[in-house]
Amino acid sequence: MASSSEAFEKFWTWRNSRTWLNVTVKELGQPEHKLFARISGIDEDASLVGVVGKAMHSFSDFDVGEAEFSVEHERVIVSRACEEWLIFEVAES
């Protein structure tokens, strides 16, 4: 497991480089859904990561507070309670 500061460092890198990401979202009791998005905002104090999607310019805020992080070279996995997760993964060019 990685620290939240390591995860936020990766989020900042992707935001500053305007990297396109595949974002997989699984929330308790909801079907899994995927977004093709860029990180548009970060609030480390509130543990929020905002993304804006390419399709119809959709915007989502994700609360990553009280989560566990796994940080890899091109992927960050955010998980809470085994049944909820977010996967941010660099999209192939």
Secondary structure, DSSP 8 states (H G I E B T S, - for coil): -B-HHHHHHHHHHHHHTT--EEEEEE-TTS--EEEEEEEEEEETTTTEEEEEESGGG-EEEEE-TT-EEEE-SSEEEEEETTTEEEEEEE---
